Amino acid sequence: MCGELNETHIGNTVTLVGWVASHRDLGGMVFVDLRDRAGICQLRFDPDLDAETLTRAGQLRSEWCVGVIGEVVSRGENVNQDRSTGAVEVVIHTLEVFSEAQTPPFAIRDDCDANENLRLEYRYLDLRRPMLQRSLLTRSKVNSLTRNYLTSQGFGEFETPVLTRSTPEGARDYLVPSRVHPGKFFALPQSPQIFKQLLMVSGFDRYFQIVKCFRDEDLRADRQPEFTQIDMELSFVTADDVMKVCEGLLKTIFEGTLDIEVQLPFERMAYADAMRRFGVDNPDLRFGMEICNVSELVKESAFKVFSATVQAGNTVRGLCLEGGAERFSRKDINGFEDTVKVYGAKGLAWVKVGAGEWSGSIAKFFDDEARQAIESAMGASPGDLLVFVADRESVVNPALGNLRKQLGKEMGLADPATFRFCWITEFPMFEADEEEGRLYAMHHPFTSPLPEDFDKLHTEPLSVRAQAYDLVLNGNEIGGGSIRIHRQDVQHKVFELLGLSEEEAQEKFGFLLKALTYGTPPHGGIAFGVDRLVMLLTGAASLRDVIAFPKTTRAADLMSEAPSVVDGTQLDELSLKVTRTTTEDAVS
């Protein structure tokens, strides 16, 4: 391979194949950089080469696909320190052009600044860039390490159906019309959840699968309509058992791809503590700057926004930005306010801490005693910036929690070379939708309550904690799972609390409820998002950079122009009729 050559190969005759990365004709002597997926090496065509080969070498252009034979020689003092093959070059005596290439629509290099839509349209060319090739090879390595590790732990790899029935809870399903059963539809799975539980009922006590899943949801940079997950399920286990297996898997993946040592066991944090300290259930623990609740300190303050909020039973919380008084301008602070408004906050209050005084729009509302109490609670010193949000807890927490993560990056507090894992546990079993007046499962309706909270299902469902666990890495949820319900009576009760009638439960999940009557073992599992995991491993800016052929943020494939209009004959065979079309171009 081009990228494998080094000084140990000097004197050897080698055959290389690849693509021309660059071409330089220095008056009879031709230099070519040849690229394959392993890297780049320099080829040299000397003037004493036969005229036909030398002429052909002079005609080479970017992205031509060629093969060469030549001798590896030292570059002497002309070493290219920026290239692993920089100490050698290959003196060519045989050249074969496999195919010529048109001028690419953009430069095939890592610092390419071409529009992303153009690169996605020519994805097969974009994938020649070394950065993307490294990312996809890392992804391949993750899959290989996963299979080897889980197999060594007694897991069997089983495939679950891609065509299944629709259960429209949460995100929308992708539907597939049935030709054989007119008017009926399959759904592409959002998860293999029910099938992997049924495998546990079947006696396969350790299952895994690297599986494609599908969700028809609004997309962002970290979302794709089709995504891949490492899916697993285990029987006769506790949450501790599942977490132990997962920690071993992550240790194997990180040491096998990045060659860094991962310390076990991972830190654990209860959901309530995560929300209190960091405002979100996926906190970045690479830095401090914890959220401080100052409600008691401002409930009698002259600043009515704060005092009225507390008197209404809501909360006032804040962040201390060390050195922020000088670092951040009023324009910067306005930007922080824009961030918290995304999460429902009405605004952002702030003060700059000086030596014995405050400055800022709300400074005049606090006397010396109040200022000192707030500074003490928030660990503030002269030169710091304090920012506050006052509202319902459901607004304040995500607003400050996500602002904190943003500031961690902007202030350089989050070391990109550090990987900090944490299990978030004891999630609430349910969350309430006040507008609809009903409960929703925080994870999914098959999650088992903590044993000590079982009785509360009948009396205080909103106080029930689930045997659920998410694995968070550097502020990103990379996996989530739970111990499942294995008793039919408990599953019936959960469906009832979620507003499913007996008829609806039987219609949607009857086969699962029936299976739970045939000796179901205690079981639990988890799923890891492969796309997001590889994105973190490679430092990629987007999920699209670690997927071979991704969709845009409007769920379109610009290369193959999917989705597309289909022939009327196909629609007739499927008993379908299109009643609405769009003429919008499929762009991101």
C-alpha positions in Angstrom: 0.0 0.0 0.0 1.2 3.5 -0.7 0.9 4.6 2.9 2.9 1.6 4.2 6.3 2.5 2.5 9.2 3.3 4.8 13.0 3.0 5.0 12.9 -0.7 5.5 11.7 -1.1 1.9 14.7 0.7 0.4 16.1 -1.4 -2.5 12.9 -3.4 -2.9 10.9 -3.4 -6.2 7.3 -2.7 -5.4 4.0 -2.6 -7.2 1.6 0.2 -6.3 -1.9 1.1 -7.4 -4.0 4.1 -6.6 -5.1 7.6 -7.6 -3.0 10.6 -8.6 -3.1 13.1 -5.8 -0.8 15.7 -7.3 1.5 16.0 -10.4 4.7 18.1 -10.9 6.7 18.2 -14.2 10.2 19.7 -13.5 11.5 19.9 -17.0 11.8 16.2 -17.8 11.7 14.8 -14.3 8.1 14.1 -13.2 7.0 13.7 -9.6 3.6 12.3 -8.7 2.0 11.8 -5.3 0.0 8.5 -5.4 -2.8 7.9 -2.9 -4.7 4.9 -1.7 -6.6 4.3 1.5 -3.4 3.7 3.5 -1.8 7.1 2.6 0.3 8.9 0.0 3.8 8.2 -1.4 5.9 10.1 -3.9 6.7 8.6 -7.3 9.7 9.8 -9.4 9.9 9.4 -13.2 13.6 10.1 -14.2 14.5 11.6 -17.6 16.4 8.4 -18.7 13.1 6.5 -18.7 11.8 5.3 -22.0 10.2 8.0 -24.0 6.7 6.5 -24.1 6.5 6.0 -20.4 7.9 9.4 -19.7 5.5 11.0 -22.0 2.6 9.2 -20.4 3.8 10.2 -17.0 3.8 13.9 -18.1 0.1 13.5 -19.1 -1.0 12.3 -15.7 -3.6 14.5 -13.9 -5.5 14.6 -10.6 -7.6 11.5 -9.8 -6.4 9.3 -12.7 -6.3 5.7 -11.5 -2.9 4.1 -12.2 -0.6 1.3 -11.4 3.2 1.5 -11.2 6.3 -0.7 -10.6 9.5 0.8 -9.3 12.3 0.7 -6.8 12.1 2.2 -3.3 15.0 4.7 -2.7 15.9 7.1 0.0 15.1 10.8 -0.3 18.3 11.7 1.5 18.0 15.1 3.1 14.8 16.0 1.3 12.6 14.2 3.9 8.9 15.2 4.0 8.3 15.4 7.8 4.6 15.8 7.3 4.2 12.4 5.7 4.7 8.9 7.1 6.3 7.9 3.8 8.3 11.1 3.6 11.8 9.4 3.9 11.5 7.4 0.7 10.2 7.7 -2.9 9.7 5.2 -5.7 11.7 5.4 -8.9 9.3 4.2 -11.5 10.1 2.0 -14.5 6.6 0.8 -15.5 3.4 2.8 -15.6 -0.1 1.6 -16.5 -3.1 4.0 -16.6 -6.2 2.1 -15.6 -8.6 5.0 -16.3 -8.4 8.8 -16.8 -10.5 11.2 -14.8 -12.4 14.4 -15.5 -11.3 17.4 -13.4 -13.1 16.8 -10.1 -15.7 19.4 -9.0 -13.7 20.1 -5.8 -10.2 19.4 -4.5 -9.7 15.9 -3.0 -8.0 16.9 0.2 -8.8 17.3 3.8 -8.9 21.1 3.8 -11.4 21.2 1.0 -13.8 24.0 1.5 -16.4 23.0 -1.1 -20.1 23.3 -0.2 -21.3 20.2 1.6 -24.2 19.7 -0.8 -21.8 19.6 -3.7 -19.6 17.0 -1.8 -22.7 14.9 -1.0 -23.7 15.0 -4.7 -20.3 13.6 -5.6 -20.0 11.5 -2.4 -17.9 8.8 -4.2 -15.2 11.5 -4.7 -15.6 13.1 -1.3 -14.9 9.6 0.2 -11.5 9.7 -1.4 -10.4 12.4 1.1 -8.0 10.9 3.6 -10.0 12.2 6.6 -13.2 10.5 5.6 -11.4 7.3 4.7 -9.8 7.2 8.1 -13.2 7.7 9.7 -14.9 4.9 7.8 -11.9 2.5 8.5 -12.3 3.4 12.2 -16.0 2.5 11.9 -15.0 -0.8 10.4 -12.6 -1.4 13.2 -15.3 -0.7 15.8 -17.6 -3.2 14.2 -14.8 -5.8 14.2 -13.8 -5.2 17.8 -17.4 -5.3 18.9 -18.1 -8.7 17.3 -14.9 -10.2 18.6 -15.5 -9.0 22.2 -19.2 -9.9 22.5 -18.6 -13.3 20.9 -15.8 -13.9 23.5 -18.4 -13.0 26.2 -20.8 -15.7 25.1 -23.1 -13.6 22.9 -24.7 -14.9 19.8 -25.3 -12.7 16.8 -28.9 -12.9 15.6 -30.8 -10.9 13.0 -34.2 -9.4 13.6 -36.8 -8.4 11.0 -36.5 -5.2 9.0 -40.2 -5.4 7.9 -42.3 -5.3 11.0 -45.6 -3.8 12.2 -46.1 -0.1 13.0 -46.3 1.0 16.7 -46.6 4.8 16.4 -45.3 5.8 19.8 -42.7 8.6 19.8 -41.0 9.2 16.5 -42.8 8.5 13.3 -42.3 5.2 11.5 -41.2 4.7 7.9 -44.0 2.7 6.3 -43.6 0.1 3.5 -46.8 -0.7 1.6 -47.6 -4.4 1.1 -48.4 -5.5 -2.4 -49.7 -8.9 -1.2 -51.9 -7.4 1.5 -53.5 -4.3 -0.2 -54.1 -1.4 2.2 -51.7 -2.8 4.8 -48.2 -1.6 5.7 -45.0 -2.8 7.2 -42.9 -0.4 9.2 -39.1 -0.2 9.3 -38.0 -0.8 12.8 -37.0 2.1 15.1 -35.4 -0.5 17.3 -35.3 -4.3 17.5 -36.6 -3.9 21.1 -39.5 -6.4 21.2 -37.7 -9.0 19.0 -34.6 -9.0 21.2 -36.9 -9.4 24.3 -38.6 -12.4 22.6 -35.1 -13.9 21.9 -34.7 -13.9 25.7 -38.0 -15.7 26.1 -36.7 -18.2 23.5 -33.7 -19.1 25.7 -30.9 -17.3 23.8 -29.6 -15.6 26.9 -27.0 -13.4 25.2 -27.9 -11.6 21.9 -26.2 -8.9 20.0 -26.6 -7.3 16.6 -25.1 -4.4 14.7 -28.3 -3.3 13.2 -29.9 -0.5 11.0 -32.8 1.3 12.5 -35.1 4.0 11.1 -36.9 7.1 12.4 -38.9 9.6 10.4 -38.2 12.5 12.6 -37.0 16.1 12.2 -33.3 16.0 11.6 -30.2 17.9 12.9 -26.5 17.5 12.4 -26.5 14.6 14.9 -29.5 12.8 13.5 -30.0 10.6 10.4 -33.2 8.9 9.2 -31.4 5.6 9.2 -28.8 4.9 11.8 -26.8 2.0 13.2 -26.6 0.7 16.7 -24.8 -2.0 18.6 -27.8 -3.8 20.1 -27.6 -6.3 22.9 -29.8 -8.1 25.4 -28.9 -10.5 28.3 -31.0 -12.8 30.5 -30.7 -13.4 34.3 -28.8 -10.2 34.9 -29.0 -7.0 37.0 -28.2 -3.5 35.7 -24.7 -3.9 37.2 -24.1 -7.0 35.0 -25.2 -5.2 31.8 -23.0 -2.1 32.7 -20.0 -4.4 33.4 -20.2 -6.0 30.0 -20.6 -2.6 28.3 -17.6 -1.1 30.1 -15.5 -4.0 28.8 -16.8 -3.4 25.3 -16.0 0.3 25.4 -12.6 -0.3 26.9 -11.9 -2.8 24.0 -13.1 -0.3 21.4 -11.1 2.7 22.7 -7.9 0.8 23.3 -8.2 -0.9 19.9 -8.9 2.2 17.9 -7.2 5.1 19.7 -4.6 3.1 21.7 -5.6 4.9 24.9 -6.2 3.2 28.3 -9.7 3.4 29.6 -10.1 3.2 33.4 -12.9 0.9 34.8 -15.4 1.1 36.3 -17.1 4.1 34.9 -18.4 6.8 37.2 -22.2 6.6 38.0 -24.6 9.5 38.8 -28.3 9.4 39.6 -30.5 11.3 37.2 -31.7 13.7 40.0 -28.0 14.6 40.8 -27.2 15.1 37.2 -30.1 17.5 36.8 -29.3 19.4 40.0 -25.7 19.8 39.2 -25.6 20.1 35.4 -29.2 20.7 34.3 -29.1 17.9 31.7 -29.0 14.1 31.8 -26.0 14.0 29.4 -23.5 16.2 31.3 -20.0 16.9 30.1 -17.8 16.0 33.1 -14.5 17.2 31.7 -14.9 20.5 33.5 -16.7 22.0 36.5 -18.9 25.1 36.3 -21.8 23.4 38.0 -25.3 25.0 38.2 -26.0 26.8 41.5 -29.6 27.1 42.9 -29.9 30.6 44.4 -33.7 30.6 44.8 -33.5 30.9 48.6 -31.0 33.8 48.4 -33.1 35.9 46.0 -36.7 35.2 47.1 -36.9 38.5 48.9 -34.8 40.5 46.5 -35.9 43.8 44.9 -35.5 42.3 41.5 -39.1 41.2 40.9 -38.3 38.7 38.2 -36.4 36.7 40.7 -38.6 37.1 43.7 -41.8 36.6 41.8 -40.4 33.4 40.2 -39.5 31.9 43.6 -42.8 32.9 45.2 -44.7 31.2 42.3 -42.9 27.9 43.3 -40.3 28.0 40.5 -36.6 28.4 40.6 -33.6 30.8 40.0 -30.3 29.2 39.1 -27.1 30.4 37.7 -23.6 29.7 36.4 -20.3 31.3 37.4 -18.0 32.0 34.4 -14.5 32.3 35.8 -12.8 35.3 34.3 -15.9 36.1 32.2 -16.2 39.7 33.2 -13.3 40.7 31.0 -13.6 37.9 28.5 -17.2 38.3 27.4 -18.7 41.5 25.9 -22.3 42.6 26.0 -22.6 41.1 22.4 -21.3 37.8 23.7 -23.8 37.8 26.6 -26.6 38.5 24.1 -25.5 35.4 22.3 -25.8 33.4 25.6 -29.4 34.8 25.9 -30.2 33.5 22.4 -29.0 30.1 23.5 -31.2 29.8 26.6 -34.2 31.1 24.7 -34.0 28.0 22.4 -34.9 26.0 25.5 -37.9 28.1 26.5 -36.2 30.7 28.8 -37.6 34.2 28.6 -34.3 35.8 29.1 -30.9 35.8 30.8 -29.9 38.0 33.8 -26.3 38.7 34.4 -23.8 40.7 36.5 -20.0 41.2 36.4 -18.3 40.7 39.7 -15.8 43.4 40.8 -13.9 44.1 44.0 -16.8 44.7 46.4 -19.2 45.7 43.7 -21.3 44.4 40.8 -21.9 45.9 37.4 -24.7 45.0 35.0 -28.4 45.6 34.5 -29.6 43.8 37.7 -26.7 44.9 40.0 -28.7 47.8 41.6 -31.2 45.4 43.0 -28.8 43.7 45.4 -27.2 45.1 48.5 -23.8 44.1 49.9 -25.1 41.3 52.0 -27.1 39.7 49.2 -24.1 40.1 46.8 -21.8 38.4 49.2 -24.2 35.6 49.9 -24.6 34.9 46.1 -20.9 35.2 45.4 -20.2 32.7 48.3 -22.8 30.2 47.1 -21.5 30.4 43.5 -17.8 30.4 44.3 -17.4 33.8 42.5 -14.4 36.1 42.6 -13.6 39.5 41.2 -13.5 39.2 37.4 -16.1 36.5 37.1 -19.4 36.8 35.2 -22.6 35.4 36.8 -25.5 34.5 34.6 -29.0 33.5 35.8 -32.2 32.0 34.4 -35.5 32.3 36.4 -38.4 30.0 35.4 -39.9 26.6 35.8 -37.3 23.9 36.6 -38.2 22.2 33.3 -37.0 25.3 31.5 -34.1 26.4 33.7 -32.4 23.1 33.7 -32.0 22.5 29.9 -31.4 26.2 29.3 -28.4 26.5 31.7 -27.3 22.9 31.1 -26.9 23.4 27.4 -25.4 26.9 27.9 -22.9 25.3 30.2 -21.8 22.8 27.5 -21.6 25.5 24.9 -19.4 27.6 27.2 -17.2 24.6 28.0 -16.2 24.5 24.4 -15.9 28.3 23.9 -13.8 28.8 27.0 -11.6 25.8 26.3 -12.6 24.0 29.4 -13.4 20.7 27.7 -10.1 19.0 26.7 -10.8 17.3 23.3 -8.2 14.7 24.1 -9.9 13.6 27.3 -12.7 11.0 27.3 -14.9 11.0 30.4 -17.5 8.3 30.7 -20.5 8.4 33.1 -23.5 6.2 33.7 -26.7 8.1 34.4 -29.1 5.9 36.5 -32.4 6.0 38.3 -34.3 7.9 35.6 -38.0 8.7 36.3 -40.2 6.0 34.9 -42.7 8.5 33.5 -42.9 12.1 32.5 -46.2 14.1 32.3 -47.6 16.0 29.4 -49.6 18.7 31.0 -51.3 19.8 27.8 -52.5 16.3 26.9 -53.0 15.3 30.5 -51.3 11.9 30.2 -48.1 10.2 31.0 -45.3 9.1 28.7 -42.5 6.6 29.2 -39.2 8.5 29.6 -37.4 5.6 27.9 -39.8 3.1 26.5 -42.9 1.2 27.9 -40.9 -2.0 28.5 -38.6 -0.6 31.2 -38.9 -2.1 34.6 -39.3 0.0 37.8 -36.8 -0.2 40.5 -37.9 -3.0 42.9 -38.3 -0.6 45.8 -40.6 1.6 43.7 -43.0 -1.1 42.4 -45.8 -0.2 44.9 -45.7 3.4 43.7 -47.0 2.4 40.3 -50.4 2.2 41.9 -50.2 5.4 44.0 -47.5 7.8 42.8 -46.5 6.9 39.3 -44.5 10.1 38.7 -42.2 9.3 41.6 -41.4 5.8 40.3 -37.8 5.4 39.2 -36.8 3.1 36.4 -34.1 0.5 36.1 -32.7 2.5 33.2 -29.2 3.6 32.5 -27.6 5.8 29.9 -23.9 5.9 29.1 -22.7 9.5 28.5 -19.3 10.4 27.0 -18.1 14.0 27.0 -21.7 15.4 27.1 -23.1 13.0 24.5 -25.4 10.1 25.2 -23.8 7.1 23.3 -26.0 4.4 24.7 -29.1 3.7 26.6 -30.8 0.7 28.1 -32.7 -0.8 31.0 -33.8 -3.9 32.8 -37.0 -5.0 31.1 -40.4 -5.9 32.5 -40.7 -9.7 32.5 -44.0 -10.0 34.4 -47.3 -9.6 32.4 -49.2 -8.0 35.3 -46.5 -5.2 35.5 -46.5 -4.7 31.8 -50.3 -4.4 31.8 -50.1 -1.8 34.6 -47.5 0.3 32.7 -49.6 0.2 29.5 -52.6 1.3 31.6 -50.7 4.2 33.1 -49.6 5.3 29.6 -53.2 5.5 28.5 -53.4 2.3 26.5 -56.7 0.4 26.8 -56.7 -3.4 27.0 -57.8 -3.5 23.4 -55.0 -1.1 22.2 -52.4 -3.1 24.2 -53.5 -6.3 22.6 -53.7 -4.8 19.1 -50.2 -3.3 19.3 -48.3 -5.7 21.7 -50.5 -8.7 22.0 -47.7 -11.1 20.9 -45.4 -9.7 23.5 -48.0 -9.9 26.3 -48.7 -13.5 25.3 -45.0 -14.4 25.4 -44.7 -13.0 28.9 -47.0 -15.8 30.1 -44.6 -18.6 29.0 -41.7 -18.4 31.6 -40.0 -15.2 30.8 -36.5 -14.7 32.4 -35.4 -11.5 34.0 -33.6 -9.7 31.3 -32.1 -6.4 30.3 -30.1 -4.7 27.5 -28.8 -1.7 25.9 -28.1 -0.1 22.5 -25.1 2.0 21.5 -25.3 4.5 18.6 -22.5 3.5 16.3 -22.6 6.7 14.3 -22.2 9.0 17.3 -19.6 6.7 18.9 -17.4 6.8 15.8 -18.0 10.6 15.5 -16.5 11.0 19.0 -13.7 8.6 18.3 -12.6 10.4 15.2 -13.4 14.0 16.3 -15.7 14.4 13.3 -17.9 17.5 13.2 -21.0 15.7 12.0 -22.5 12.2 11.8 -22.4 12.6 8.0 -18.6 12.4 8.2 -18.7 8.9 9.6 -21.4 7.4 7.4 -20.5 6.3 3.9 -23.6 7.5 2.1 -25.5 9.8 4.5 -28.7 11.8 4.0 -29.0 15.6 4.4 -30.8 17.3 7.2 -34.0 17.0 5.0 -33.6 13.3 4.7 -32.5 13.4 1.1 -29.7 11.6 -0.8 -28.3 14.2 -3.2 -26.1 11.6 -5.0 -28.9 9.1 -5.9 -31.6 11.8 -5.8 -33.6 9.8 -3.3 -36.5 9.9 -2.4 -37.9 10.0 -5.9 -41.2 9.8 -7.8 -42.1 6.2 -8.7 -43.9 4.9 -11.7 -47.7 4.9 -11.7 -47.7 1.1 -12.4 -45.8 0.5 -9.2 -48.4 2.6 -7.2 -51.2 0.6 -8.8 -49.6 -2.7 -7.8 -49.4 -1.4 -4.2 -53.0 -0.1 -4.2 -51.7 3.5 -3.6 -52.6 6.8 -5.0 -50.5 10.0 -4.5 -52.8 12.9 -3.4 -50.1 15.5 -2.7 -46.7 16.2 -4.2 -43.9 18.8 -3.6 -41.7 20.5 -6.1 -39.1 21.5 -3.6 -35.6 20.5 -4.4 -34.1 17.8 -2.0 -31.4 20.0 -0.4 -30.3 20.3 3.2 
